[in-house]
Amino acid sequence: MMSFRRLILLAVACLNDIDAWAACSRPIIVPASQIGMMVSISKDGGHVSGIYPDLLRTYGGTAGCTFLFPVIPRLRAEKMVEAGRADVFLGAVQLPTRDAWGGM
Protein backbone atom coordinates (compact mmCIF):
# COMPACT_ATOMS: atom_id res chain seq x y z
CA MET A 1 0.00 0.00 0.00
CA MET A 2 1.33 3.40 -0.95
CA SER A 3 1.88 5.85 1.90
CA PHE A 4 -0.08 9.09 1.96
CA ARG A 5 3.08 11.19 1.59
CA ARG A 6 4.26 9.13 -1.36
CA LEU A 7 0.86 9.48 -3.04
CA ILE A 8 0.99 13.26 -2.70
CA LEU A 9 4.54 13.39 -4.07
CA LEU A 10 3.46 11.26 -7.02
CA ALA A 11 0.49 13.55 -7.74
CA VAL A 12 2.69 16.65 -7.60
CA ALA A 13 5.28 15.01 -9.84
CA CYS A 14 2.59 14.19 -12.40
CA LEU A 15 1.39 17.78 -12.38
CA ASN A 16 4.89 19.27 -12.31
CA ASP A 17 5.11 19.57 -16.09
CA ILE A 18 1.85 21.50 -16.33
CA ASP A 19 3.56 24.14 -18.50
CA ALA A 20 3.76 21.54 -21.26
CA TRP A 21 -0.03 21.11 -21.26
CA ALA A 22 -2.09 23.02 -23.79
CA ALA A 23 -4.55 25.54 -22.41
CA CYS A 24 -7.97 24.02 -21.87
CA SER A 25 -10.58 24.90 -24.46
CA ARG A 26 -13.49 24.27 -22.07
CA PRO A 27 -14.08 23.62 -18.36
CA ILE A 28 -13.01 20.14 -17.23
CA ILE A 29 -15.85 18.24 -15.55
CA VAL A 30 -14.72 16.34 -12.47
CA PRO A 31 -17.57 14.59 -10.62
CA ALA A 32 -16.92 14.86 -6.89
CA SER A 33 -17.73 12.27 -4.24
CA GLN A 34 -16.52 12.26 -0.65
CA ILE A 35 -13.32 10.16 -0.43
CA GLY A 36 -11.71 11.23 2.82
CA MET A 37 -8.94 13.82 2.65
CA MET A 38 -8.61 13.35 -1.09
CA VAL A 39 -12.02 14.96 -1.78
CA SER A 40 -14.17 16.69 0.84
CA ILE A 41 -17.62 18.15 0.32
CA SER A 42 -19.12 20.80 2.58
CA LYS A 43 -22.24 19.82 4.51
CA ASP A 44 -24.40 22.00 2.28
CA GLY A 45 -22.78 20.49 -0.83
CA GLY A 46 -21.72 23.92 -2.06
CA HIS A 47 -17.95 23.58 -1.83
CA VAL A 48 -15.60 20.81 -2.94
CA SER A 49 -12.11 20.79 -1.44
CA GLY A 50 -9.38 18.33 -0.59
CA ILE A 51 -6.07 17.26 -2.05
CA TYR A 52 -7.22 16.38 -5.59
CA PRO A 53 -9.43 19.45 -6.16
CA ASP A 54 -6.77 21.77 -4.68
CA LEU A 55 -4.05 20.31 -6.92
CA LEU A 56 -6.26 20.58 -10.00
CA ARG A 57 -7.27 24.17 -9.25
CA THR A 58 -3.73 25.27 -8.41
CA TYR A 59 -1.76 23.64 -11.20
CA GLY A 60 -4.54 23.52 -13.76
CA GLY A 61 -5.21 27.21 -13.20
CA THR A 62 -1.59 27.89 -14.13
CA ALA A 63 -2.32 26.40 -17.56
CA GLY A 64 -5.57 28.34 -17.93
CA CYS A 65 -7.84 25.41 -17.08
CA THR A 66 -10.98 25.61 -14.99
CA PHE A 67 -12.59 22.66 -13.26
CA LEU A 68 -16.24 22.06 -12.46
CA PHE A 69 -16.91 19.73 -9.53
CA PRO A 70 -20.54 18.58 -9.58
CA VAL A 71 -21.31 16.71 -6.34
CA ILE A 72 -22.50 13.24 -7.34
CA PRO A 73 -22.66 9.82 -5.65
CA ARG A 74 -19.56 7.72 -6.43
CA LEU A 75 -21.31 5.11 -8.60
CA ARG A 76 -23.01 7.81 -10.68
CA ALA A 77 -19.66 9.58 -11.13
CA GLU A 78 -18.15 6.42 -12.60
CA LYS A 79 -21.11 6.08 -14.97
CA MET A 80 -20.69 9.72 -16.06
CA VAL A 81 -17.06 9.14 -17.00
CA GLU A 82 -17.91 5.87 -18.72
CA ALA A 83 -20.59 7.62 -20.79
CA GLY A 84 -18.23 10.46 -21.74
CA ARG A 85 -20.15 13.12 -19.77
CA ALA A 86 -17.22 13.75 -17.39
CA ASP A 87 -13.50 14.08 -17.93
CA VAL A 88 -11.80 12.90 -14.74
CA PHE A 89 -12.65 10.21 -12.17
CA LEU A 90 -10.84 11.12 -8.96
CA GLY A 91 -9.48 8.31 -6.86
CA ALA A 92 -10.16 5.62 -9.45
CA VAL A 93 -8.38 2.30 -9.14
CA GLN A 94 -7.22 0.68 -12.36
CA LEU A 95 -9.52 -2.12 -13.51
CA PRO A 96 -9.75 -3.90 -16.89
CA THR A 97 -13.30 -2.57 -17.41
CA ARG A 98 -12.15 1.01 -16.77
CA ASP A 99 -9.18 0.53 -19.06
CA ALA A 100 -11.60 -0.47 -21.84
CA TRP A 101 -13.73 2.69 -21.66
CA GLY A 102 -10.89 4.94 -20.55
CA GLY A 103 -8.78 4.41 -23.63
CA MET A 104 -5.86 2.81 -21.78
C-alpha positions as CSV (number, residue, x, y, z in Angstrom):
1,M,0.0,0.0,0.0
2,M,1.3,3.4,-0.9
3,S,1.9,5.9,1.9
4,F,-0.1,9.1,2.0
5,R,3.1,11.2,1.6
6,R,4.3,9.1,-1.4
7,L,0.9,9.5,-3.0
8,I,1.0,13.3,-2.7
9,L,4.5,13.4,-4.1
10,L,3.5,11.3,-7.0
11,A,0.5,13.5,-7.7
12,V,2.7,16.7,-7.6
13,A,5.3,15.0,-9.8
14,C,2.6,14.2,-12.4
15,L,1.4,17.8,-12.4
16,N,4.9,19.3,-12.3
17,D,5.1,19.6,-16.1
18,I,1.8,21.5,-16.3
19,D,3.6,24.1,-18.5
20,A,3.8,21.5,-21.3
21,W,0.0,21.1,-21.3
22,A,-2.1,23.0,-23.8
23,A,-4.6,25.5,-22.4
24,C,-8.0,24.0,-21.9
25,S,-10.6,24.9,-24.5
26,R,-13.5,24.3,-22.1
27,P,-14.1,23.6,-18.4
28,I,-13.0,20.1,-17.2
29,I,-15.8,18.2,-15.6
30,V,-14.7,16.3,-12.5
31,P,-17.6,14.6,-10.6
32,A,-16.9,14.9,-6.9
33,S,-17.7,12.3,-4.2
34,Q,-16.5,12.3,-0.7
35,I,-13.3,10.2,-0.4
36,G,-11.7,11.2,2.8
37,M,-8.9,13.8,2.7
38,M,-8.6,13.4,-1.1
39,V,-12.0,15.0,-1.8
40,S,-14.2,16.7,0.8
41,I,-17.6,18.2,0.3
42,S,-19.1,20.8,2.6
43,K,-22.2,19.8,4.5
44,D,-24.4,22.0,2.3
45,G,-22.8,20.5,-0.8
46,G,-21.7,23.9,-2.1
47,H,-17.9,23.6,-1.8
48,V,-15.6,20.8,-2.9
49,S,-12.1,20.8,-1.4
50,G,-9.4,18.3,-0.6
51,I,-6.1,17.3,-2.0
52,Y,-7.2,16.4,-5.6
53,P,-9.4,19.5,-6.2
54,D,-6.8,21.8,-4.7
55,L,-4.1,20.3,-6.9
56,L,-6.3,20.6,-10.0
57,R,-7.3,24.2,-9.2
58,T,-3.7,25.3,-8.4
59,Y,-1.8,23.6,-11.2
60,G,-4.5,23.5,-13.8
61,G,-5.2,27.2,-13.2
62,T,-1.6,27.9,-14.1
63,A,-2.3,26.4,-17.6
64,G,-5.6,28.3,-17.9
65,C,-7.8,25.4,-17.1
66,T,-11.0,25.6,-15.0
67,F,-12.6,22.7,-13.3
68,L,-16.2,22.1,-12.5
69,F,-16.9,19.7,-9.5
70,P,-20.5,18.6,-9.6
71,V,-21.3,16.7,-6.3
72,I,-22.5,13.2,-7.3
73,P,-22.7,9.8,-5.7
74,R,-19.6,7.7,-6.4
75,L,-21.3,5.1,-8.6
76,R,-23.0,7.8,-10.7
77,A,-19.7,9.6,-11.1
78,E,-18.2,6.4,-12.6
79,K,-21.1,6.1,-15.0
80,M,-20.7,9.7,-16.1
81,V,-17.1,9.1,-17.0
82,E,-17.9,5.9,-18.7
83,A,-20.6,7.6,-20.8
84,G,-18.2,10.5,-21.7
85,R,-20.1,13.1,-19.8
86,A,-17.2,13.8,-17.4
87,D,-13.5,14.1,-17.9
88,V,-11.8,12.9,-14.7
89,F,-12.7,10.2,-12.2
90,L,-10.8,11.1,-9.0
91,G,-9.5,8.3,-6.9
92,A,-10.2,5.6,-9.4
93,V,-8.4,2.3,-9.1
94,Q,-7.2,0.7,-12.4
95,L,-9.5,-2.1,-13.5
96,P,-9.7,-3.9,-16.9
97,T,-13.3,-2.6,-17.4
98,R,-12.2,1.0,-16.8
99,D,-9.2,0.5,-19.1
100,A,-11.6,-0.5,-21.8
101,W,-13.7,2.7,-21.7
102,G,-10.9,4.9,-20.6
103,G,-8.8,4.4,-23.6
104,M,-5.9,2.8,-21.8
